Amino acid sequence: MAEHKHEHSHEHDHSHNHENFEHSKKALIIKLFIAVVFFAAGYIADEILSAPLYIYLSCFIISYIAVGFEVVKDAVEDIFAGKVFNECFLMSIASLGAFVIGEYSEGCAVMLLYSIGEFIHGAAISKSKKAIRKIENESGNPHHHESSENESFIAAFAKVYTPIVCIIAILVVIIPPLFLYQEWKEWIYRGLSVLVIGCPCAIVISVPLSFSCAIDACTRRGIYVYHTNALEKLYKSGNVSEGIVIENNSEDKLSFVKTAAKKAVVISRENIAVAIGVKLVVLILVVFLNRELPMWLAAFSDVGISFIAILNSLRSLRIKTK
């Protein structure tokens, strides 16, 4: 992706900076560990031991703060910077809203799952950037990174998708109680679940993963690909352009990089389709199912999409040429 500063849509520049992922990875793992331990303790105290409210609520709050403090802080900073419709804002409103209506475990689970997803995203972006830097260091020839058309499409899509989902969430909260005389709490809960679905992280991460794996596969063959757009141009034109350097140019290597380009583009499109499709299915279920779906399921679907995208993208490492 084009120089990200946690840039899920090329403009989200809050402090969850994927550029610094390697430096903060250990701290992130510790925070996730603390959050998981206290969430489990709170859940057991509430659901199994029927402990007093203050005991399990304290556990949930500690768990939430461990992984959610930075997210909420970034959301507030983004609001003052005029950037409202981003994932930090959505997850903060959804999770804190769950606490307000008494769904403590749900609010905590949503933030925890979101943070796990962000860790996966950070690792993927970091791996992609390291692959590019490794190529530049080995060749001694730094290149300006260019985004692929798929990346540009996803960035534009996320900017439209998130506000639309927010509008749907507001309508879900307001229309059934006002016009169909339904209970407010149920539809506030459903509206908050819609906000969770509005987080575009899994959609945005679906593109660079396949290109990163393809670039890695090319590097092992002595083919240096400096940006994802070079592969996409090769796929469309069939000609090697600027941004791709082939050591000891041969027909085998040319055939390999062409196959890699095709595979990267096809897999990235598969990832996009799966990500959007799963989110739409969950959105429809949340709004129209005759019973409430757990809010954590919406967050879990985002993490699940990320795992699917990672596994699917690994196919780009296995390239066979005729």
N, C-alpha and C positions, 0 to 999 in steps of 0.2 A: 504494500500500500504506500501511497505517496506520503513520505515523511509524516508519520503519525505522532501526535502527542495525545495519545488515547483517542485517536481520530477515527471513530467508528463511522463518521460521516464526513470526514475531511474537515470538519469545523468544530468538532467536540474536543476542546483542548483543556479539559480539567486535569487535575493533578494525578489521576491514575494514569501515569505516563508509561506506555508500553516500551518506550525507548529505554527507560530505567528499570525494566523488569528484572534483569539479571542482578542488579544491585539490591533490589528490594525483595527478591524471591524468598529468602530465608525468613524475613519478617512477615511476609504474606502467609507462609506456611505455618508459622507460629500462631498468627491471628486466626487462621482457619482451624487449627487444632483446638485453640481455646474456645472458639465459637461452637465447634462440634461437641466438645466435652460438656459445656454448660447447657447447650441445647438439649442434649441427651438427658442430662440431669434434671432439667426443667420438665421435659416431657414425661420422664419416669415419675417424678414427684407429683405431677398433675394427673396423668392418666392411670397410673398403676397404684401409687401410694395414697392418692387423694390428700396430699399434703395441703397445709394452709396456703392461701393465695400469695402471701408475701414471700414464701419460700420459692415456689416455682416461677413467680413473676420476676424475682431477683435473678434467678438463673437465666431466664429469657432476656432480661435487660443486659446482663453482662455479655451474653452471647451476641446480642444485637450490636452493642457498642464495639465489640472486638472487630467486627467486619463492616459495620454500617456507619461508624462515625465519619470516616473519610468520605464515604458516598454522600451522606447528608450534607457535610461541609461543602463538598464540591457542588452539590445541587444549589445551595444557598448562594455560593459565589457566582455560579452560572446565571442565576436569576438576576442578580445585580449587574451582571455583564450583558443582560438581555438575551441569554440563551436558555429558554425555558423548556422546549421540547427535546430533551435528550434523556438518555437512559438513567442518569443519576436522579433527575427530577422524577421520572416515572417510578423508579424503585423506591425512592424516599416517600413519595405520597402514598403509594400502594402499601408499603410495609408499616409506616406510621399510622395510616388509616386503619389497618387491621388491628393495631394496638388500641386505637381509640374506640373501636366497636367491640373490644373485649376478646378478639381472636389473637391472643398473644403468641401462641405457638405458630400460627399461620404467618404472622408478620415477621417473626424471627426466621422461620424456614425460608420465606421468600428472599430475604436479604442474604441468608447463608448460601442458598442455591445460586443466587445471582453472583455472589463473590467467588464461588467455585467456578462458575462459568467464565468470569472475568480472568481467573487464574489460567484457565485453559486457553482463553483468547490471547492473554499476554505471552504465554509460552509459545503459542503458534506464531505470533507476530515477531517475537524475539528470534525464533529459529529462522524465519524468513529473512530478517535483516542480517543475521549473522552469516547466512549463506551468501548474500550479496556482498557483504564486506569481505568475506573470505576470498571470493572471486576477484575482487578489486585488489586485495593485498597480493594475491598470487600473481596476478598479471601486471601489477603496478600501473594500472590504467583506470583511474576512477571515472565513473560515468554518472550523469545526472539521472536520477530515478524518474521513470514515467509510469503513470497509472495505466492499466489496461482499460479498454472500453467497458468490460464487465465491472471493474472496480468503480469506474465513474458512474455507471448505471446504478449500482447498488448504493453509492453515496447519495445520488439524487433520489432514489427510491426511498431510502431511510428518512430523508428530510420531509417527504410527503406522507409516508406511511405512519410515522409517529403522531403527528397532529391529527390525522384522520382517526386513529385509534383512540386518542384522547377525547375527541368529539363523540365517538361511539360510546365511550365509557360514561360520559356525562349524560347522554341520552338513556343509557341503560339504568343509571341511577334515578333519573327523573321521571321518565314516561310510565313505567309500571305502577309506582306508588300513586302518582297524580291522576292517571287516567284509568287504571285498571284496579285501583284500590288494593294493591299488594303491600306487603310489609316493607318499610324503608330499610331495615337492617339487612334483609336478604339481598335487596338490589344494590345497596351500597357495597356489600361484600362482592357481588358479581361485577359491579363497576370497577372495583379495585383489582379484581382478577383480570379484567380487560386491560387495565393499565400495565399489568405485568406482561401480558402478551405483547403490548406495544413496544417493549424493549427490543431494539433492532440488532442487538449484539450478534446473535447467532446468524442472522441474515448477512450481516456485513463481513463476518469472518469466513463465510462460506467460499469466497472467491480466492483470497491469497493462498489458502492452504494447498490447493492443487498445483498452483504455479510454483510454490516454494518447493514442493516435492519434485516436480519436473526439472526445475533449475538444479536441484541437488543431484538428480540422476545424470543430468548433462555434464555437470562439473566433474563427476567421476570418470567421464569419458574424454576429458580434456576439451570440453565445449563450455565456453564462458558466456552465460546469459546475464546481462546486467540489469534488466528490468522486465517485468511481466509483459509490458506492451510489445516488446520485441518478439516474444513468442506468439502473441496474438496476431501481429502483423505477418509473421511467417506462416501462420495457419491460414490466413486469408489470401496471401499473395503467392505463397510457395517459394518466395525468394528470401535469402538471408540478408537482413538489413543491418544498419548500425545498431549496436547493442548486443550483437552476438559475434563472438570470436571463436573460431575453430582451429585448434592447434593441429599441425600436420594435416591440413585439409584433405579429406578423403571422401569417397562416395558413401562409405559405411557411416561415417560421422554425420554427413549431411542427411542421410536417410534417418539416422537416429534422432537428430534434433527436430526434424519435420514430424516424426512420429510423436516425440515428446510434446511438441506444440499442440498437435491435434488432441492428444490425450488430456493435456492440461485444460484446454478450452472446454472440451466436452464434459469433463468431470466437474469443472467449476459451474457449468450450467446445470448439471445434475444437482449439485449442492444447493444452488439458488432455488431450484424448483422444489426440492425437499423442504428447505427451510420455510419458504413462503407457504407451501401446501400444509405443512404440519401446523403452523401458526393459525392459518385460516380455519382448519378443522377444530382446533382447540377453542378459537374465538367463537365459532358457531355453537359448540357444545356448551361453553360458559353462558352464552346469552339465551339459548333456546331450550336446553335440556330442562326437563321438569323438576330436577333437583339440583342443588348446588354442587359444583365440583370443587374439591379443595383448592384453595388459592395456590398452594405449593405446586400443584400439578402444572399450572401455567408456567411457573419458574423452572420446574423440572424439565418441561418440554424444551426450553431454551438450551439447557445443559445437554439434553439428549440429542438435539439437533447438532450441537457442536461435536459431540462424540461421533455421530454418524458422518459428519463432514470430514473429520480427521481420518476415520477408517476408510472412507471412500477415496480421500485424497492420496492415501498411501499407495493406491493403484498406480499413481503417476511415477512411482519409483520403479515399477516393474514394466519396462518398455521393451517390447520385442519388435525387431525389424525383420522385414522379409529378406 
